[in-house]
Amino acid sequence: MIMEPESCIFVTDAKPIASIDDPNPVRGLAALDNKLYVLRKRPEKDQVYVYDTKDHKLQHNITVPGLHPDMYNNLTECAKENCLFLSDFGENVSVRSNRKVQRVR
């Protein structure tokens, strides 16, 4: 069995390509099918904002029922399943014991 070394890519000259103004902090980013998904912390609920990757214009919002805004939330994409996964984790078990990962299609 021949083992190949793992490859690493180092980015040394990253430049912003667009700026999307919003006062709410970003909790997570994902890109899938020419869309940029931005999970933002909002006072009343966390929302996923969907932007076009070419013109960076807002397409629509996704509200995820039961997603708690004051917890450690994040998201990632799965190209194989064509969906997003959102984590919804409390600060600790004493705060919330119903931690979960949700699938959004």
C-alpha positions in Angstrom: 0.0 0.0 0.0 1.4 3.4 -1.0 0.4 6.3 1.2 0.5 9.7 -0.5 1.2 12.7 1.7 -1.7 15.0 2.5 -1.7 18.2 0.5 -2.2 21.6 2.0 -3.1 24.9 0.3 -1.9 28.1 2.0 -3.6 31.3 1.0 -1.2 34.2 1.3 -2.9 36.9 -0.7 -6.6 36.9 0.0 -8.6 40.0 -1.1 -12.2 40.8 -0.5 -14.4 40.4 -3.6 -17.6 42.0 -2.1 -18.9 43.5 1.0 -22.4 42.8 2.3 -23.4 45.3 4.9 -25.4 44.1 7.9 -25.1 45.0 11.6 -25.8 41.4 12.7 -22.8 39.2 13.4 -22.1 36.2 11.1 -22.3 32.8 12.7 -21.5 30.7 9.7 -20.9 30.6 5.9 -21.5 28.0 3.2 -21.5 28.0 -0.6 -23.6 25.6 -2.6 -24.9 25.7 -6.2 -23.9 29.3 -6.9 -25.5 30.5 -3.7 -23.8 31.9 -0.6 -25.5 31.0 2.7 -24.8 33.4 5.6 -26.1 32.5 9.1 -26.5 35.7 11.1 -27.3 36.2 14.7 -30.5 38.2 15.1 -32.1 39.3 18.4 -35.3 37.4 17.8 -34.0 34.4 15.8 -31.1 33.3 13.7 -31.7 33.4 10.0 -29.9 32.1 7.0 -29.6 34.7 4.3 -29.2 33.4 0.7 -27.1 35.5 -1.7 -26.3 35.0 -5.4 -22.5 34.3 -5.7 -22.2 36.3 -8.9 -23.8 39.7 -8.0 -23.9 39.1 -4.2 -27.6 40.3 -4.0 -29.9 38.9 -1.4 -32.2 36.3 -2.9 -34.3 35.2 0.1 -34.1 34.3 3.8 -34.5 30.9 5.4 -35.9 30.7 8.9 -35.1 27.5 10.7 -37.8 26.6 13.3 -36.4 26.0 16.8 -33.0 27.5 16.1 -32.0 29.4 19.2 -30.3 32.8 18.5 -28.2 33.0 21.7 -26.4 29.7 21.3 -23.4 28.4 19.3 -24.8 27.9 15.8 -23.0 27.2 12.6 -23.6 25.7 9.2 -21.9 23.8 6.5 -22.9 22.4 3.1 -23.1 19.0 1.6 -22.9 18.9 -2.2 -23.6 15.2 -2.4 -27.0 15.6 -0.6 -27.6 19.1 -1.9 -28.4 20.5 1.5 -27.2 22.5 4.4 -26.5 21.3 8.0 -27.0 23.7 10.9 -25.7 23.0 14.4 -27.7 24.3 17.3 -25.7 23.8 20.5 -26.2 25.4 23.8 -23.4 26.8 25.9 -23.6 23.8 28.2 -26.0 21.1 29.3 -27.3 23.1 32.2 -28.5 25.8 29.8 -30.1 23.4 27.2 -29.9 19.7 26.9 -31.6 19.4 23.4 -28.6 20.0 21.2 -29.1 19.1 17.6 -28.0 19.2 14.0 -30.7 20.1 11.4 -30.8 19.4 7.7 -32.1 22.2 5.4 -32.9 21.4 1.8 
